[in-house]
């Protein structure tokens, strides 16, 4: 999405974010359901799916990602 490989720091930051949001959604299943929407990903929990949705949104909202309207 950003046309360059992530640095080790970037990967660590994203991994920490995923862990934190997944833990938060595990304690609030209704919120996880709202974030995950209709996405069903095999044997992943709703909290896991919601965490990945958040992570994808973060990456796609980086200033470095080019989008066209």
C-alpha positions in Angstrom: 0.0 0.0 0.0 2.9 2.4 0.6 5.3 1.0 -2.1 8.1 0.2 0.3 8.8 -2.6 2.8 7.9 -1.8 6.4 10.7 -1.1 8.8 11.1 -3.4 11.8 9.7 -0.5 14.0 6.6 -0.3 11.7 6.0 -4.0 12.0 6.4 -3.9 15.8 4.0 -0.9 16.1 1.4 -2.6 14.0 1.7 -5.9 15.8 1.3 -4.0 19.2 -1.8 -2.2 17.8 -3.3 -5.5 16.6 -2.7 -7.1 20.0 -4.2 -4.1 21.9 -7.3 -3.8 19.8 -7.9 -7.5 19.7 -7.8 -7.6 23.5 -10.2 -4.6 23.7 -12.6 -6.3 21.4 -12.5 -9.6 23.3 -13.9 -7.7 26.3 -16.6 -6.0 24.2 -18.1 -8.6 21.8 -20.9 -6.2 20.7 -18.4 -3.6 19.6 -16.4 -6.3 17.9 -19.5 -7.4 15.9 -20.1 -3.8 14.8 -16.5 -3.4 13.6 -16.2 -6.8 11.9 -19.6 -6.3 10.2 -20.4 -9.3 8.0 -16.8 -10.4 7.6 -16.4 -14.1 8.4 -12.8 -15.4 8.2 -12.7 -19.1 8.7 -12.0 -20.0 12.3 -11.0 -16.5 13.4 -12.9 -15.0 16.3 -15.0 -11.8 15.8 -12.5 -9.9 18.0 -9.6 -11.1 15.7 -11.5 -10.0 12.6 -12.3 -6.6 14.2 -8.6 -6.2 15.1 -7.5 -6.8 11.5 -10.2 -4.4 10.2 -8.7 -1.7 12.5 -5.2 -2.5 11.3 -6.2 -2.3 7.6 -7.9 1.0 8.2 -4.8 2.4 9.9 -2.6 1.3 7.0 -5.0 2.6 4.4 -5.3 6.0 6.2 -1.5 6.6 6.2 -0.4 9.8 4.4 1.8 7.6 2.2 -1.1 5.7 0.7 -2.2 7.2 -2.5 -5.9 7.1 -3.3 -7.8 8.6 -6.2 -11.3 9.9 -6.1 
